[in-house]
Amino acid sequence: MILSNASVILERSRRIVRQNLAVLEKWVESEPHLSFVKPEAGSTALVYYDYDIDSRTFCTDMIKKSGALVTPGDCFEEPKSMRIGYAYSDNTDDLQKGLDAISAYMRTLE
């Protein structure tokens, strides 16, 4: 059944990835302490920050203070970064809420 609808499923998935990547890119550009290399494929991105804090502490404190859950970049041998998955939902408001929670946490570091 899935194979007979593969083109529809793939197009939906691609649409979700494209629209959510646009939201992520706009957010990164709006945050002065963040940068990333825009992914050419996939549904995750490593987002780098310039705060003087290791990524495990950054991510652990962030989930406690804001509820935002991301993977520490140190898990991928990429210090001062976080891995953000951005294609879990076709509702960009959900993604934006998570990004806003990360922003709120980062304000506590300034």
N, CA, C and O atoms as a MOPAC input file, in Angstrom:
PM7 MOZYME 1SCF
protein

 N      0.83300 1    -1.19300 1     0.00000 1
 C      0.00000 1     0.00000 1     0.00000 1
 C      0.88200 1     1.26300 1     0.00000 1
 O      0.62200 1     2.20900 1    -0.74300 1
 N      1.91400 1     1.26100 1     0.83300 1
 C      2.80000 1     2.42000 1     0.87600 1
 C      3.51300 1     2.60400 1    -0.46000 1
 O      3.61300 1     3.72300 1    -0.96500 1
 N      4.00200 1     1.51900 1    -1.02500 1
 C      4.71400 1     1.62400 1    -2.29300 1
 C      3.82600 1     2.16900 1    -3.40400 1
 O      4.30000 1     2.89800 1    -4.27600 1
 N      2.56500 1     1.82800 1    -3.37900 1
 C      1.67200 1     2.34000 1    -4.41600 1
 C      1.38100 1     3.83300 1    -4.23100 1
 O      0.90400 1     4.48900 1    -5.15700 1
 N      1.66200 1     4.36500 1    -3.05300 1
 C      1.46000 1     5.79600 1    -2.76600 1
 C      2.77700 1     6.51500 1    -2.47000 1
 O      2.78000 1     7.59000 1    -1.87200 1
 N      3.87400 1     5.92800 1    -2.88300 1
 C      5.20200 1     6.46000 1    -2.54500 1
 C      5.38600 1     7.90500 1    -2.99000 1
 O      5.94400 1     8.70700 1    -2.24200 1
 N      4.93900 1     8.24900 1    -4.16800 1
 C      5.15700 1     9.61700 1    -4.64900 1
 C      4.40700 1    10.63500 1    -3.79200 1
 O      4.91800 1    11.72600 1    -3.54300 1
 N      3.22200 1    10.29600 1    -3.34600 1
 C      2.43900 1    11.19800 1    -2.49100 1
 C      3.11900 1    11.34500 1    -1.12800 1
 O      3.23400 1    12.45200 1    -0.60000 1
 N      3.55800 1    10.24100 1    -0.57500 1
 C      4.21500 1    10.24800 1     0.73800 1
 C      5.52400 1    11.02400 1     0.67500 1
 O      5.81500 1    11.83100 1     1.55800 1
 N      6.31400 1    10.77900 1    -0.36800 1
 C      7.58300 1    11.49200 1    -0.51400 1
 C      7.37500 1    12.99100 1    -0.70100 1
 O      8.10800 1    13.79500 1    -0.12600 1
 N      6.39400 1    13.36600 1    -1.49000 1
 C      6.14700 1    14.79300 1    -1.69400 1
 C      5.71400 1    15.46200 1    -0.38900 1
 O      6.13600 1    16.58300 1    -0.10700 1
 N      4.88800 1    14.80100 1     0.40300 1
 C      4.48300 1    15.34900 1     1.69800 1
 C      5.70500 1    15.51900 1     2.59700 1
 O      5.87400 1    16.56100 1     3.23100 1
 N      6.55000 1    14.50100 1     2.65200 1
 C      7.75400 1    14.56200 1     3.48000 1
 C      8.68400 1    15.67900 1     3.02400 1
 O      9.21600 1    16.42200 1     3.84900 1
 N      8.87700 1    15.79900 1     1.73900 1
 C      9.74000 1    16.86500 1     1.21300 1
 C      9.17300 1    18.24500 1     1.53500 1
 O      9.92100 1    19.16600 1     1.86700 1
 N      7.86100 1    18.38600 1     1.43800 1
 C      7.22100 1    19.67100 1     1.76100 1
 C      7.45200 1    20.03100 1     3.22300 1
 O      7.78500 1    21.17200 1     3.54200 1
 N      7.27500 1    19.05800 1     4.10400 1
 C      7.48600 1    19.29900 1     5.53800 1
 C      8.93000 1    19.71700 1     5.79600 1
 O      9.17800 1    20.67900 1     6.52400 1
 N      9.87700 1    19.00100 1     5.20400 1
 C     11.29500 1    19.31600 1     5.40700 1
 C     11.59300 1    20.72400 1     4.89400 1
 O     12.25000 1    21.50000 1     5.58900 1
 N     11.12900 1    21.06800 1     3.70500 1
 C     11.40600 1    22.39000 1     3.13000 1
 C     10.81400 1    23.51500 1     3.97500 1
 O     11.49000 1    24.50300 1     4.26300 1
 N      9.54800 1    23.36300 1     4.37300 1
 C      8.91100 1    24.45500 1     5.12400 1
 C      9.52100 1    24.60400 1     6.50700 1
 O      9.68800 1    25.72400 1     6.99000 1
 N      9.85300 1    23.50500 1     7.14600 1
 C     10.43700 1    23.59500 1     8.48100 1
 C     11.88500 1    24.08200 1     8.43700 1
 O     12.32600 1    24.79600 1     9.33700 1
 N     12.62200 1    23.70300 1     7.39900 1
 C     13.97800 1    24.22100 1     7.25400 1
 C     13.95200 1    25.73400 1     7.08300 1
 O     14.82100 1    26.42700 1     7.61100 1
 N     12.98700 1    26.24800 1     6.36600 1
 C     12.85700 1    27.70300 1     6.20700 1
 C     12.62400 1    28.38000 1     7.55300 1
 O     13.18600 1    29.44300 1     7.81800 1
 N     11.80200 1    27.77400 1     8.40200 1
 C     11.55300 1    28.31700 1     9.74800 1
 C     12.84000 1    28.28200 1    10.57000 1
 O     13.17800 1    29.26200 1    11.23400 1
 N     13.55300 1    27.16500 1    10.53000 1
 C     14.80800 1    27.03300 1    11.27400 1
 C     15.83400 1    28.05400 1    10.79000 1
 O     16.49800 1    28.70000 1    11.60100 1
 N     15.96600 1    28.20200 1     9.48100 1
 C     16.94200 1    29.14500 1     8.93100 1
 C     16.62100 1    30.57600 1     9.35900 1
 O     17.52200 1    31.31900 1     9.74800 1
 N     15.37700 1    30.96200 1     9.29300 1
 C     14.97700 1    32.31300 1     9.71100 1
 C     15.29600 1    32.54000 1    11.18900 1
 O     15.76800 1    33.60900 1    11.57400 1
 N     15.03600 1    31.53000 1    12.00200 1
 C     15.31100 1    31.63500 1    13.43900 1
 C     16.80900 1    31.78600 1    13.69200 1
 O     17.21900 1    32.66200 1    14.45300 1
 N     17.63500 1    30.94100 1    13.06100 1
 C     19.09000 1    31.01800 1    13.25700 1
 C     19.58900 1    32.40600 1    12.85600 1
 O     20.40500 1    33.00200 1    13.55900 1
 N     19.10400 1    32.91500 1    11.73800 1
 C     19.52800 1    34.23500 1    11.27500 1
 C     19.11500 1    35.34700 1    12.23400 1
 O     19.75900 1    36.39500 1    12.28200 1
 N     18.04300 1    35.12600 1    12.99800 1
 C     17.55700 1    36.15000 1    13.92700 1
 C     18.26600 1    36.11600 1    15.27700 1
 O     18.13200 1    37.04400 1    16.07500 1
 N     19.01100 1    35.06000 1    15.52900 1
 C     19.69900 1    34.89900 1    16.81500 1
 C     21.17400 1    35.23500 1    16.65600 1
 O     21.88800 1    34.53400 1    15.93900 1
 N     21.64800 1    36.29600 1    17.31100 1
 C     23.03700 1    36.74200 1    17.11100 1
 C     24.09800 1    35.76100 1    17.60100 1
 O     25.24800 1    35.85000 1    17.17100 1
 N     23.75300 1    34.84300 1    18.47200 1
 C     24.73500 1    33.90800 1    19.01800 1
 C     24.76000 1    32.57000 1    18.28500 1
 O     25.47300 1    31.65400 1    18.69400 1
 N     23.98700 1    32.44800 1    17.20400 1
 C     23.86200 1    31.16800 1    16.50300 1
 C     24.35300 1    31.24300 1    15.06500 1
 O     24.36800 1    32.30200 1    14.43700 1
 N     24.75700 1    30.07300 1    14.56800 1
 C     25.09600 1    29.91900 1    13.15100 1
 C     24.91200 1    28.45400 1    12.78200 1
 O     24.87500 1    27.58300 1    13.65100 1
 N     24.80000 1    28.19500 1    11.49700 1
 C     24.75300 1    26.82000 1    11.02200 1
 C     25.06600 1    26.78700 1     9.53600 1
 O     24.98000 1    27.79700 1     8.83800 1
 N     25.42900 1    25.60700 1     9.07600 1
 C     25.57100 1    25.37800 1     7.65000 1
 C     24.24700 1    24.76700 1     7.22500 1
 O     23.87400 1    23.68500 1     7.68000 1
 N     23.54800 1    25.46100 1     6.35700 1
 C     22.22200 1    25.00700 1     5.93800 1
 C     22.32300 1    23.61300 1     5.32000 1
 O     23.07700 1    23.40100 1     4.37100 1
 N     21.56000 1    22.67000 1     5.86400 1
 C     21.59600 1    21.31300 1     5.31700 1
 C     21.11700 1    21.27800 1     3.86300 1
 O     20.18000 1    21.98100 1     3.48600 1
 N     21.77000 1    20.45700 1     3.07000 1
 C     21.34100 1    20.26400 1     1.68700 1
 C     20.35800 1    19.10300 1     1.57700 1
 O     19.62600 1    18.98500 1     0.59500 1
 N     20.35100 1    18.26200 1     2.58400 1
 C     19.44800 1    17.10500 1     2.60900 1
 C     19.24500 1    16.70900 1     4.06900 1
 O     19.95100 1    17.18900 1     4.95600 1
 N     18.29300 1    15.84700 1     4.30200 1
 C     18.05200 1    15.35500 1     5.65300 1
 C     17.06600 1    16.21200 1     6.41400 1
 O     16.46000 1    17.13200 1     5.86500 1
 N     16.91600 1    15.89600 1     7.68400 1
 C     15.91600 1    16.57200 1     8.50700 1
 C     16.45900 1    16.97600 1     9.87800 1
 O     15.69500 1    17.19000 1    10.82000 1
 N     17.78000 1    17.07800 1     9.97800 1
 C     18.41300 1    17.56500 1    11.20300 1
 C     19.50400 1    18.55700 1    10.82700 1
 O     20.02600 1    18.54100 1     9.71200 1
 N     19.83300 1    19.41300 1    11.77400 1
 C     20.88900 1    20.39900 1    11.54500 1
 C     21.70600 1    20.56700 1    12.81100 1
 O     21.17500 1    20.48700 1    13.91900 1
 N     22.99100 1    20.80000 1    12.64200 1
 C     23.84500 1    21.19000 1    13.75800 1
 C     23.85800 1    22.71100 1    13.80200 1
 O     24.27100 1    23.37200 1    12.84900 1
 N     23.40800 1    23.24600 1    14.90700 1
 C     23.36300 1    24.68700 1    15.10500 1
 C     24.42600 1    25.03000 1    16.14500 1
 O     24.42600 1    24.48500 1    17.24900 1
 N     25.32100 1    25.92800 1    15.78600 1
 C     26.43800 1    26.31200 1    16.65000 1
 C     26.09800 1    27.57700 1    17.42300 1
 O     25.37600 1    28.44600 1    16.93500 1
 N     26.63300 1    27.66500 1    18.64000 1
 C     26.44000 1    28.85800 1    19.46100 1
 C     27.79400 1    29.35700 1    19.92600 1
 O     28.78100 1    28.62300 1    19.86800 1
 N     27.85100 1    30.59700 1    20.38600 1
 C     29.12600 1    31.16700 1    20.82200 1
 C     29.19100 1    31.43800 1    22.33000 1
 O     30.06100 1    32.17700 1    22.79000 1
 N     28.29100 1    30.85200 1    23.08200 1
 C     28.35300 1    30.98900 1    24.53900 1
 C     29.49800 1    30.13900 1    25.08100 1
 O     29.86700 1    29.13100 1    24.47900 1
 N     30.05700 1    30.54700 1    26.21800 1
 C     31.16400 1    29.81800 1    26.82600 1
 C     30.61400 1    28.73100 1    27.75900 1
 O     30.73100 1    28.81800 1    28.98100 1
 N     30.01200 1    27.70900 1    27.14400 1
 C     29.41500 1    26.61000 1    27.89100 1
 C     29.43300 1    25.37400 1    26.99600 1
 O     29.11700 1    25.45500 1    25.80900 1
 N     29.80100 1    24.23600 1    27.56800 1
 C     29.83600 1    23.02300 1    26.75300 1
 C     28.41300 1    22.59700 1    26.39800 1
 O     27.45500 1    22.96000 1    27.08100 1
 N     28.29100 1    21.83300 1    25.33500 1
 C     26.95200 1    21.53600 1    24.81600 1
 C     26.14200 1    20.61300 1    25.71700 1
 O     24.91500 1    20.70800 1    25.74100 1
 N     26.79100 1    19.72800 1    26.45500 1
 C     26.02100 1    18.86900 1    27.36500 1
 C     25.37700 1    19.70100 1    28.46500 1
 O     24.20100 1    19.51900 1    28.78000 1
 N     26.14500 1    20.61100 1    29.04500 1
 C     25.59200 1    21.48800 1    30.07700 1
 C     24.52300 1    22.39800 1    29.48000 1
 O     23.46000 1    22.58700 1    30.07200 1
 N     24.80900 1    22.95800 1    28.30900 1
 C     23.85100 1    23.82600 1    27.61600 1
 C     22.51500 1    23.10600 1    27.43900 1
 O     21.46600 1    23.63800 1    27.80100 1
 N     22.55700 1    21.90500 1    26.88600 1
 C     21.31900 1    21.17700 1    26.58100 1
 C     20.61100 1    20.67200 1    27.83300 1
 O     19.38200 1    20.68800 1    27.89700 1
 N     21.37500 1    20.22500 1    28.82800 1
 C     20.77900 1    19.74400 1    30.07800 1
 C     20.09300 1    20.88700 1    30.82500 1
 O     18.96000 1    20.74500 1    31.28300 1
 N     20.78400 1    22.01200 1    30.94400 1
 C     20.18300 1    23.16900 1    31.61000 1
 C     18.96700 1    23.67800 1    30.83200 1
 O     17.96200 1    24.07800 1    31.42000 1
 N     19.07400 1    23.65400 1    29.51100 1
 C     17.97900 1    24.16900 1    28.69200 1
 C     16.70400 1    23.36400 1    28.88600 1
 O     15.62600 1    23.94300 1    29.02000 1
 N     16.80700 1    22.05100 1    28.90300 1
 C     15.58200 1    21.25700 1    29.07400 1
 C     14.97600 1    21.49800 1    30.46100 1
 O     13.75500 1    21.51800 1    30.61400 1
 N     15.82600 1    21.68000 1    31.45900 1
 C     15.31400 1    21.94500 1    32.80800 1
 C     14.62500 1    23.30600 1    32.89600 1
 O     13.60200 1    23.44400 1    33.56700 1
 N     15.18400 1    24.30700 1    32.22000 1
 C     14.67100 1    25.67100 1    32.35500 1
 C     13.58900 1    26.03100 1    31.34200 1
 O     12.72300 1    26.85900 1    31.62500 1
 N     13.63700 1    25.40600 1    30.15000 1
 C     12.68800 1    25.83300 1    29.11900 1
 C     11.85600 1    24.69500 1    28.53600 1
 O     10.85200 1    24.93500 1    27.86700 1
 N     12.27300 1    23.46400 1    28.78800 1
 C     11.55800 1    22.32400 1    28.22900 1
 C     11.98200 1    21.95600 1    26.82300 1
 O     11.49900 1    20.96600 1    26.27400 1
 N     12.88100 1    22.73800 1    26.22300 1
 C     13.35200 1    22.44800 1    24.86200 1
 C     14.35800 1    21.30400 1    24.90300 1
 O     15.30600 1    21.32200 1    25.68700 1
 N     14.14000 1    20.31700 1    24.05300 1
 C     14.98900 1    19.13300 1    24.02600 1
 C     15.70200 1    19.03800 1    22.68400 1
 O     15.06900 1    18.89600 1    21.63800 1
 N     17.01600 1    19.11800 1    22.72900 1
 C     17.86500 1    18.92400 1    21.55400 1
 C     19.02200 1    18.03600 1    21.97700 1
 O     19.22300 1    17.79100 1    23.16600 1
 N     19.77700 1    17.55900 1    21.00900 1
 C     20.91100 1    16.68400 1    21.30100 1
 C     22.19000 1    17.52200 1    21.36800 1
 O     22.44000 1    18.34300 1    20.48600 1
 N     22.99600 1    17.31800 1    22.40700 1
 C     24.25500 1    18.06700 1    22.49900 1
 C     25.18300 1    17.73900 1    21.33200 1
 O     25.31400 1    16.58000 1    20.93900 1
 N     25.81100 1    18.74700 1    20.79500 1
 C     26.76100 1    18.54200 1    19.70900 1
 C     27.95900 1    17.70300 1    20.12800 1
 O     28.57900 1    17.04500 1    19.29200 1
 N     28.28800 1    17.72000 1    21.42000 1
 C     29.40200 1    16.89700 1    21.90000 1
 C     29.17700 1    15.41700 1    21.60900 1
 O     30.14300 1    14.66100 1    21.51400 1
 N     27.94600 1    14.99400 1    21.46700 1
 C     27.64700 1    13.60100 1    21.11100 1
 C     28.16300 1    13.26800 1    19.71200 1
 O     28.33600 1    12.09500 1    19.38100 1
 N     28.40600 1    14.28100 1    18.89500 1
 C     28.87700 1    14.11000 1    17.52100 1
 C     30.27100 1    14.71100 1    17.33300 1
 O     30.72200 1    14.95200 1    16.21300 1
 N     30.94000 1    14.94800 1    18.47800 1
 C     32.26500 1    15.56300 1    18.47100 1
 C     32.25300 1    16.93700 1    17.81000 1
 O     33.18900 1    17.31900 1    17.10700 1
 N     31.17200 1    17.66500 1    18.05300 1
 C     30.99700 1    19.03400 1    17.55500 1
 C     30.69700 1    19.94500 1    18.74900 1
 O     29.53400 1    20.18300 1    19.07400 1
 N     31.74100 1    20.44900 1    19.39500 1
 C     31.53800 1    21.29000 1    20.57900 1
 C     30.74500 1    22.55200 1    20.26500 1
 O     30.69500 1    23.01700 1    19.12600 1
 N     30.13700 1    23.08000 1    21.29900 1
 C     29.36100 1    24.31700 1    21.21500 1
 C     28.33300 1    24.26600 1    20.09300 1
 O     28.21000 1    25.19400 1    19.29300 1
 N     27.60400 1    23.16800 1    20.05500 1
 C     26.54400 1    23.03400 1    19.06100 1
 C     25.42700 1    22.17100 1    19.62300 1
 O     25.56900 1    21.52400 1    20.66100 1
 N     24.31600 1    22.18300 1    18.90900 1
 C     23.17600 1    21.34000 1    19.26100 1
 C     22.58200 1    20.79200 1    17.97400 1
 O     22.54300 1    21.47700 1    16.95200 1
 N     22.12800 1    19.56800 1    18.03500 1
 C     21.50000 1    18.93900 1    16.87500 1
 C     19.99900 1    19.14000 1    17.01000 1
 O     19.39600 1    18.74200 1    18.00700 1
 N     19.40700 1    19.75600 1    16.00700 1
 C     17.97100 1    20.04200 1    16.02300 1
 C     17.30600 1    19.27100 1    14.89600 1
 O     17.65900 1    19.42400 1    13.72600 1
 N     16.34100 1    18.44300 1    15.26300 1
 C     15.50400 1    17.77900 1    14.27300 1
 C     14.33800 1    18.69400 1    13.95200 1
 O     13.67900 1    19.20400 1    14.85800 1
 N     14.08000 1    18.90400 1    12.67600 1
 C     13.08300 1    19.91400 1    12.31000 1
 C     11.97500 1    19.39600 1    11.40200 1
 O     11.23900 1    20.19700 1    10.82600 1
 N     11.83600 1    18.10100 1    11.25900 1
 C     10.83600 1    17.60800 1    10.29900 1
 C      9.82300 1    16.66000 1    10.92400 1
 O      9.29000 1    15.78900 1    10.23700 1
 N      9.55300 1    16.81400 1    12.19700 1
 C      8.65900 1    15.87600 1    12.88100 1
 C      7.18400 1    16.19800 1    12.68700 1
 O      6.33000 1    15.35900 1    12.97200 1
 N      6.87100 1    17.39100 1    12.20900 1
 C      5.47200 1    17.80900 1    12.11800 1
 C      5.27700 1    18.72900 1    10.92200 1
 O      6.19300 1    19.44900 1    10.52600 1
 N      4.08100 1    18.70000 1    10.35300 1
 C      3.78800 1    19.64900 1     9.28000 1
 C      3.20000 1    20.94500 1     9.82700 1
 O      2.77800 1    21.80700 1     9.05600 1
 N      3.16800 1    21.08900 1    11.14500 1
 C      2.68300 1    22.30800 1    11.78600 1
 C      3.90800 1    23.13700 1    12.18900 1
 O      4.55600 1    22.83800 1    13.19200 1
 N      4.21900 1    24.16000 1    11.42200 1
 C      5.40800 1    24.96600 1    11.71300 1
 C      5.29900 1    25.69600 1    13.05000 1
 O      6.31400 1    26.08100 1    13.63000 1
 N      4.08100 1    25.88800 1    13.53900 1
 C      3.92300 1    26.52300 1    14.85500 1
 C      4.54900 1    25.67400 1    15.95400 1
 O      5.10900 1    26.21400 1    16.90800 1
 N      4.46100 1    24.35200 1    15.83000 1
 C      5.08400 1    23.46400 1    16.82100 1
 C      6.59700 1    23.66900 1    16.84300 1
 O      7.20000 1    23.79700 1    17.90900 1
 N      7.19600 1    23.69800 1    15.66700 1
 C      8.63900 1    23.92600 1    15.58000 1
 C      8.99000 1    25.28800 1    16.14700 1
 O      9.95000 1    25.41100 1    16.90700 1
 N      8.23600 1    26.30400 1    15.79300 1
 C      8.52900 1    27.65000 1    16.26200 1
 C      8.45500 1    27.74200 1    17.78000 1
 O      9.25500 1    28.44700 1    18.39400 1
 N      7.51300 1    27.04500 1    18.39100 1
 C      7.41200 1    27.03800 1    19.86100 1
 C      8.67700 1    26.46900 1    20.47900 1
 O      9.17700 1    26.99700 1    21.47300 1
 N      9.19300 1    25.40500 1    19.90300 1
 C     10.43100 1    24.82100 1    20.40300 1
 C     11.61100 1    25.76500 1    20.23000 1
 O     12.43000 1    25.91100 1    21.13700 1
 N     11.70100 1    26.39700 1    19.08400 1
 C     12.77800 1    27.35000 1    18.84000 1
 C     12.66100 1    28.55200 1    19.77000 1
 O     13.66900 1    29.06900 1    20.25200 1
 N     11.44500 1    28.99100 1    20.01900 1
 C     11.23000 1    30.10000 1    20.96300 1
 C     11.68000 1    29.71400 1    22.37300 1
 O     12.20800 1    30.54900 1    23.10700 1
 N     11.47500 1    28.46000 1    22.74800 1
 C     11.93000 1    27.98300 1    24.06500 1
 C     13.45400 1    27.99300 1    24.13600 1
 O     14.02400 1    28.33200 1    25.17300 1
 N     14.11300 1    27.62600 1    23.04700 1
 C     15.57900 1    27.69000 1    23.01200 1
 C     16.02300 1    29.14200 1    23.14600 1
 O     16.95400 1    29.44200 1    23.89400 1
 N     15.36700 1    30.03400 1    22.43100 1
 C     15.70300 1    31.46800 1    22.52700 1
 C     15.53800 1    31.97900 1    23.94600 1
 O     16.37700 1    32.72800 1    24.44700 1
 N     14.44800 1    31.56900 1    24.59400 1
 C     14.20900 1    32.00900 1    25.97800 1
 C     15.34400 1    31.53500 1    26.88800 1
 O     15.81800 1    32.28900 1    27.73900 1
 N     15.76900 1    30.30600 1    26.70900 1
 C     16.88400 1    29.79200 1    27.50700 1
 C     18.15300 1    30.60700 1    27.23200 1
 O     18.86800 1    30.97800 1    28.16300 1
 N     18.42300 1    30.87800 1    25.97600 1
 C     19.63900 1    31.61100 1    25.63700 1
 C     19.64600 1    33.00300 1    26.25400 1
 O     20.71200 1    33.52200 1    26.58700 1
 N     18.48400 1    33.61200 1    26.41100 1
 C     18.43100 1    34.92800 1    27.06500 1
 C     18.95400 1    34.84600 1    28.50000 1
 O     19.47900 1    35.83200 1    29.01700 1
 N     18.82000 1    33.68600 1    29.15300 1
 C     19.31500 1    33.54100 1    30.52600 1
 C     20.83900 1    33.47600 1    30.57600 1
 O     21.42600 1    33.62200 1    31.64800 1
 N     21.48000 1    33.26200 1    29.44200 1
 C     22.93700 1    33.15100 1    29.38000 1
 C     23.60800 1    34.49900 1    29.09000 1
 O     24.83100 1    34.62000 1    29.15800 1
 N     22.80700 1    35.49000 1    28.77400 1
 C     23.39100 1    36.78500 1    28.38100 1
 C     23.56400 1    37.69000 1    29.56300 1
 O     24.04000 1    38.81500 1    29.41500 1

